[in-house]
Amino acid sequence: MKYMDEYRDGSVARGLSEQLHGISTRHVRLMEICGTHTMAIFKHGIRSLLPETIELVSGPGCPVCVTATRDIDRAIALTRHPEVILATFGDMIRVPGSRSSFRNEMAQGADVRMVYSTFDALNIARENPERKVVFLGIGFETTAPTVAASVKAAQAEGFSNFQVLSVHKCLPPAMDALLSGGDLAIDGFICPGHVTTIIGTEAYESVVRRFGVPCVVTGFEPLDILQGILMLVRQIEEGVPRVEIQYRRAVSPEGNRAALAVMEEVFEPYDAHWRGLGPIPRSGLDLREEFQERNAALAFDLDVPEVPEPPGCRCAEVLRGAVRPPECSLFRKACTPRNPIGPCMVSGEGTCAAYFKYHAS
């Protein structure tokens, strides 16, 4: 297929749906671990095309949502330093911390700027040599290489006023944590196309070996998702789990070696805390020692206390696929996109936001 509309062909979608109805013989629970998949599944009514035997659940694939409250509080604390300009992606502006948000701090005079790329933040540093510009490094392996590249550029150009507060996460360790918990039944993973474009499919091989759970790397158009689900169900029915690529127009087994190289040069793994999953070994990315002068966590006092989740908020359980948003007593009542209690209602990739926008109940 050459053109985007071909990936939304209704007749092909019906054919894939018929195949799924024809081969699915038992109940299976498939998890999409990418917030972009979650939104696409709701937007295009994918569930309505599936047999009753196939259940889709959403996982911790929204980087904004899995960012721990304490990490958000640390970033908010940065904005209270008068010499700091904090640059961040737009999804973060309204995400609540324990007592405030970036939007609230902006209303009080904090200099928080929404950017579309890390190099936008680097340009802000060029234009404001008398200020400290801190980029909030958030996202999975998709965005981490661009942040690494901006750190290297700042180093090469000698901009001492550009720093990063890294709360980057790595997705494969979270998959391992989900399956190791023992309280979730997951029969297959719909793996994210954009992340895997960077890391390659080898990153999922250990999940298949250790847990016998199949993985299919899938694109984001309706036919991509349906074909990815069909590939997973075939594996389950055959009883031979493996890693497969549906999104072959972008993904290769080895990934993007140049992106991996720059990411590895600048970052090193550490044990990061995930909302909903807790601490996961070697699941975060922090700046290596040779780039420590770019590390905002070391340059500023960001010691903030641990705080519990907001009373009644079940974002943590939603992110593990343990509950669906309507099971939260705050959903559509106290918690709405206009007044979000938890991050899953804020982000454009949040499961609660998807349910609110596309689900009738």
C-alpha positions as CSV (number, residue, x, y, z in Angstrom):
1,M,0.0,0.0,0.0
2,K,1.3,3.4,-1.0
3,Y,-1.2,5.9,0.3
4,M,-2.6,6.6,3.8
5,D,-6.3,6.1,2.9
6,E,-5.5,2.6,1.9
7,Y,-4.8,1.8,5.5
8,R,-8.4,2.8,6.3
9,D,-10.1,0.7,3.6
10,G,-13.4,-0.5,5.0
11,S,-13.6,-3.6,2.8
12,V,-10.1,-4.8,3.9
13,A,-11.0,-4.1,7.5
14,R,-14.1,-6.3,7.2
15,G,-12.0,-9.0,5.7
16,L,-9.5,-8.9,8.6
17,S,-12.5,-8.9,11.0
18,E,-13.9,-12.0,9.3
19,Q,-10.6,-13.8,9.6
20,L,-10.4,-13.0,13.3
21,H,-13.9,-14.4,13.8
22,G,-13.0,-17.5,11.9
23,I,-9.8,-18.4,13.9
24,S,-10.4,-17.2,17.4
25,T,-11.5,-20.1,19.5
26,R,-10.9,-19.0,23.1
27,H,-10.8,-15.9,25.2
28,V,-7.6,-13.9,24.9
29,R,-6.5,-10.7,26.6
30,L,-4.2,-8.5,24.5
31,M,-2.6,-5.4,25.9
32,E,-1.6,-2.4,23.8
33,I,1.2,-0.8,25.6
34,C,1.2,2.4,23.6
35,G,-1.1,5.4,24.2
36,T,-1.2,6.2,20.5
37,H,-2.6,2.7,19.9
38,T,-5.2,3.2,22.7
39,M,-6.4,6.4,21.0
40,A,-6.5,4.8,17.6
41,I,-8.4,1.8,18.8
42,F,-11.1,4.0,20.3
43,K,-11.2,6.5,17.4
44,H,-11.6,3.9,14.7
45,G,-14.0,1.6,16.7
46,I,-11.6,-1.4,16.5
47,R,-13.3,-3.2,19.4
48,S,-16.6,-3.4,17.4
49,L,-14.8,-5.4,14.7
50,L,-13.5,-8.1,17.1
51,P,-15.1,-11.3,18.2
52,E,-16.2,-11.5,21.8
53,T,-13.3,-13.8,22.5
54,I,-10.8,-11.0,22.1
55,E,-10.4,-8.5,24.9
56,L,-8.2,-5.4,24.6
57,V,-6.7,-3.7,27.6
58,S,-4.6,-0.6,27.8
59,G,-1.2,-0.6,29.5
60,P,1.5,1.9,30.7
61,G,2.2,3.3,27.3
62,C,1.6,7.0,28.0
63,P,4.9,8.5,29.1
64,V,3.2,11.5,30.7
65,C,0.9,9.2,32.7
66,V,3.6,6.9,34.1
67,T,5.7,9.9,35.3
68,A,5.6,9.7,39.1
69,T,4.0,12.5,41.1
70,R,7.3,13.1,42.8
71,D,9.1,13.7,39.5
72,I,6.4,16.2,38.5
73,D,6.8,17.9,41.8
74,R,10.5,18.1,41.3
75,A,10.0,19.8,37.9
76,I,7.5,22.2,39.4
77,A,10.0,23.1,42.1
78,L,12.4,24.1,39.3
79,T,10.0,26.6,37.9
80,R,10.1,28.5,41.2
81,H,13.8,29.4,40.7
82,P,13.6,32.9,39.1
83,E,16.6,32.3,36.9
84,V,15.0,29.2,35.3
85,I,13.1,28.8,32.1
86,L,11.5,25.4,32.0
87,A,10.8,24.0,28.6
88,T,8.4,21.0,28.2
89,F,6.1,19.3,25.8
90,G,2.5,20.5,25.8
91,D,1.0,17.4,27.4
92,M,2.8,18.2,30.6
93,I,1.4,21.7,31.1
94,R,-1.9,20.6,32.8
95,V,-0.6,17.4,34.5
96,P,-1.3,17.8,38.2
97,G,1.5,17.3,40.8
98,S,0.7,16.9,44.4
99,R,-0.2,20.5,45.0
100,S,0.2,22.4,41.7
101,S,0.7,22.1,38.0
102,F,2.8,23.9,35.4
103,R,-0.3,25.8,34.4
104,N,-0.8,27.0,37.9
105,E,2.8,28.0,38.3
106,M,2.6,29.9,35.0
107,A,-0.4,31.8,36.4
108,Q,1.9,32.8,39.3
109,G,4.6,34.1,37.0
110,A,6.8,31.1,36.4
111,D,8.5,31.0,33.0
112,V,7.3,27.7,31.5
113,R,7.4,27.3,27.7
114,M,5.8,24.7,25.6
115,V,8.1,23.4,22.9
116,Y,7.8,20.9,20.0
117,S,11.3,19.6,20.1
118,T,14.4,19.6,22.3
119,F,16.1,21.9,19.8
120,D,13.4,24.5,20.4
121,A,14.6,24.4,24.0
122,L,18.2,24.7,22.9
123,N,17.3,27.8,20.8
124,I,15.7,29.3,23.9
125,A,19.0,28.8,25.7
126,R,20.9,30.6,22.8
127,E,18.5,33.5,23.0
128,N,18.6,33.8,26.8
129,P,22.3,33.4,27.8
130,E,21.6,35.0,31.2
131,R,19.0,32.4,32.2
132,K,19.1,28.7,33.0
133,V,17.1,26.7,30.5
134,V,16.0,23.3,31.7
135,F,14.3,20.9,29.3
136,L,12.0,18.3,31.0
137,G,13.1,15.1,29.3
138,I,10.0,12.9,29.2
139,G,9.1,10.0,26.9
140,F,10.2,6.6,25.9
141,E,13.0,5.6,23.6
142,T,11.2,7.5,20.8
143,T,12.2,10.9,22.2
144,A,15.3,10.1,24.2
145,P,17.7,10.1,21.2
146,T,16.6,13.7,20.3
147,V,17.2,14.8,23.8
148,A,20.6,13.1,23.7
149,A,21.4,14.9,20.5
150,S,20.5,18.3,22.0
151,V,22.7,17.6,25.0
152,K,25.6,16.8,22.6
153,A,24.9,20.0,20.6
154,A,24.9,22.2,23.7
155,Q,28.2,20.6,24.8
156,A,29.7,21.2,21.4
157,E,28.6,24.8,21.2
158,G,29.5,25.5,24.8
159,F,26.1,26.6,26.1
160,S,26.5,26.3,29.8
161,N,23.0,27.4,30.5
162,F,21.2,24.4,28.9
163,Q,20.3,21.5,31.2
164,V,18.0,18.5,31.2
165,L,15.8,17.0,34.0
166,S,15.5,13.4,32.7
167,V,12.5,11.3,33.6
168,H,12.8,9.2,30.4
169,K,11.5,5.6,30.6
170,C,12.4,2.4,28.7
171,L,9.4,0.3,27.7
172,P,10.7,-3.3,27.7
173,P,11.4,-3.4,31.5
174,A,7.8,-2.3,32.1
175,M,6.5,-5.2,30.1
176,D,8.7,-7.5,32.2
177,A,7.3,-5.9,35.4
178,L,3.7,-6.3,34.3
179,L,4.2,-10.1,33.7
180,S,6.4,-10.6,36.8
181,G,3.7,-9.2,39.0
182,G,1.6,-12.3,38.6
183,D,-1.8,-10.6,39.1
184,L,-2.5,-9.8,35.4
185,A,-3.5,-12.2,32.7
186,I,-1.9,-11.0,29.5
187,D,-1.9,-13.3,26.5
188,G,-0.1,-11.1,24.0
189,F,1.4,-7.6,23.5
190,I,0.5,-5.1,20.8
191,C,3.9,-3.4,20.7
192,P,4.5,0.2,19.7
193,G,5.7,0.9,16.2
194,H,7.5,4.2,16.9
195,V,9.4,3.0,20.0
196,T,10.4,-0.2,18.1
197,T,11.6,1.9,15.1
198,I,14.4,3.0,17.5
199,I,15.1,-0.1,19.7
200,G,14.3,-2.9,17.2
201,T,12.5,-6.1,18.0
202,E,15.4,-7.8,19.8
203,A,14.3,-5.9,22.9
204,Y,11.1,-8.1,23.2
205,E,12.8,-11.5,22.7
206,S,13.3,-11.9,26.5
207,V,9.6,-11.4,27.1
208,V,8.8,-14.2,24.7
209,R,11.5,-16.5,26.2
210,R,10.8,-15.9,29.9
211,F,7.0,-15.7,29.8
212,G,5.9,-17.3,26.6
213,V,3.9,-14.2,25.7
214,P,3.8,-13.3,21.9
215,C,4.6,-9.8,20.7
216,V,3.6,-8.1,17.5
217,V,5.0,-4.7,16.6
218,T,2.1,-2.8,15.0
219,G,1.5,0.5,13.2
220,F,-1.2,3.0,14.1
221,E,-3.7,2.9,11.3
222,P,-6.8,0.8,11.6
223,L,-5.7,-1.9,9.2
224,D,-2.3,-2.0,11.0
225,I,-4.0,-2.7,14.3
226,L,-6.4,-5.2,13.0
227,Q,-3.6,-7.1,11.2
228,G,-1.4,-7.0,14.3
229,I,-4.3,-8.4,16.4
230,L,-4.8,-11.2,13.7
231,M,-1.1,-12.0,13.9
232,L,-1.2,-12.3,17.7
233,V,-4.3,-14.5,17.7
234,R,-2.7,-16.8,15.1
235,Q,0.3,-17.2,17.3
236,I,-1.8,-17.9,20.4
237,E,-3.9,-20.4,18.5
238,E,-0.8,-22.2,17.2
239,G,0.8,-22.1,20.6
240,V,4.2,-20.9,19.2
241,P,4.9,-17.4,20.8
242,R,7.4,-15.2,19.0
243,V,8.2,-11.6,18.0
244,E,6.7,-10.5,14.7
245,I,6.7,-7.2,12.8
246,Q,3.5,-6.0,11.3
247,Y,4.8,-2.4,10.9
248,R,7.5,-3.4,8.3
249,R,7.5,-0.1,6.5
250,A,9.2,1.4,9.5
251,V,10.6,-1.3,11.9
252,S,13.6,-3.6,11.6
253,P,14.9,-6.2,14.0
254,E,18.1,-4.1,14.7
255,G,16.3,-0.8,15.1
256,N,17.9,2.6,14.4
257,R,21.6,2.1,15.2
258,A,22.5,5.8,15.0
259,A,19.7,6.8,17.4
260,L,20.7,4.0,19.8
261,A,24.3,5.0,19.6
262,V,23.7,8.7,20.6
263,M,21.2,7.6,23.3
264,E,23.8,5.2,24.8
265,E,26.5,7.8,24.6
266,V,24.6,10.4,26.6
267,F,22.3,8.3,28.9
268,E,22.8,5.4,31.2
269,P,20.0,3.2,32.8
270,Y,18.9,3.6,36.4
271,D,16.1,2.2,38.6
272,A,13.2,4.5,37.9
273,H,9.8,4.9,39.6
274,W,6.7,4.4,37.5
275,R,3.3,5.5,38.4
276,G,1.2,2.3,38.8
277,L,4.2,0.0,38.6
278,G,6.5,1.3,41.3
279,P,10.3,1.1,41.0
280,I,11.5,-1.0,38.0
281,P,15.2,-1.9,37.7
282,R,17.1,-0.2,34.8
283,S,14.0,1.3,33.4
284,G,14.9,4.9,33.4
285,L,17.6,7.0,31.6
286,D,19.8,9.5,33.3
287,L,22.7,11.5,32.0
288,R,26.1,9.8,32.2
289,E,28.9,11.2,34.3
290,E,30.6,13.0,31.5
291,F,27.4,15.1,30.9
292,Q,26.6,15.8,34.6
293,E,27.0,19.5,34.2
294,R,23.8,19.2,32.1
295,N,21.9,17.4,34.8
296,A,19.4,19.8,36.4
297,A,18.7,17.3,39.2
298,L,22.3,17.9,40.4
299,A,22.4,21.6,39.8
300,F,19.3,22.4,41.8
301,D,17.9,21.3,45.2
302,L,14.9,19.2,44.0
303,D,14.4,17.2,47.3
304,V,10.6,16.9,47.5
305,P,8.7,14.5,49.6
306,E,6.9,11.3,48.4
307,V,3.2,11.9,48.3
308,P,0.3,9.4,47.9
309,E,-2.0,9.4,44.8
310,P,-5.0,11.7,45.0
311,P,-7.9,10.1,47.1
312,G,-10.1,8.0,44.9
313,C,-7.8,8.3,41.8
314,R,-7.3,4.9,40.1
315,C,-4.8,6.0,37.4
316,A,-2.2,3.6,38.9
317,E,-4.5,0.6,38.3
318,V,-5.6,1.9,34.9
319,L,-1.9,2.0,33.8
320,R,-1.4,-1.6,34.8
321,G,-4.5,-2.7,32.9
322,A,-6.1,-3.9,36.2
323,V,-9.2,-1.7,35.9
324,R,-10.9,0.3,33.2
325,P,-11.5,4.1,33.6
326,P,-15.3,3.7,34.2
327,E,-14.5,1.6,37.2
328,C,-13.0,4.7,38.9
329,S,-15.6,6.6,41.0
330,L,-14.1,9.9,39.9
331,F,-14.4,9.2,36.1
332,R,-16.7,11.7,34.3
333,K,-17.7,13.1,37.7
334,A,-14.9,14.8,39.7
335,C,-12.3,13.9,37.0
336,T,-12.8,15.4,33.5
337,P,-10.5,16.8,30.9
338,R,-11.4,20.3,32.1
339,N,-10.7,19.3,35.7
340,P,-8.3,16.3,35.7
341,I,-7.5,14.6,38.9
342,G,-5.0,12.2,37.4
343,P,-2.6,12.3,34.4
344,C,-4.6,9.6,32.5
345,M,-7.3,12.2,31.9
346,V,-4.9,14.9,30.7
347,S,-2.6,13.4,28.1
348,G,-3.5,13.0,24.5
349,E,-2.4,9.4,24.9
350,G,-4.1,8.8,28.3
351,T,-6.5,5.9,28.6
352,C,-9.0,7.9,30.7
353,A,-9.0,10.7,28.1
354,A,-9.6,8.1,25.3
355,Y,-12.6,6.6,27.2
356,F,-14.0,10.1,28.0
357,K,-13.8,11.2,24.3
358,Y,-14.9,8.0,22.5
359,H,-16.7,5.8,24.9
360,A,-20.4,6.2,25.6
361,S,-20.2,5.1,29.3
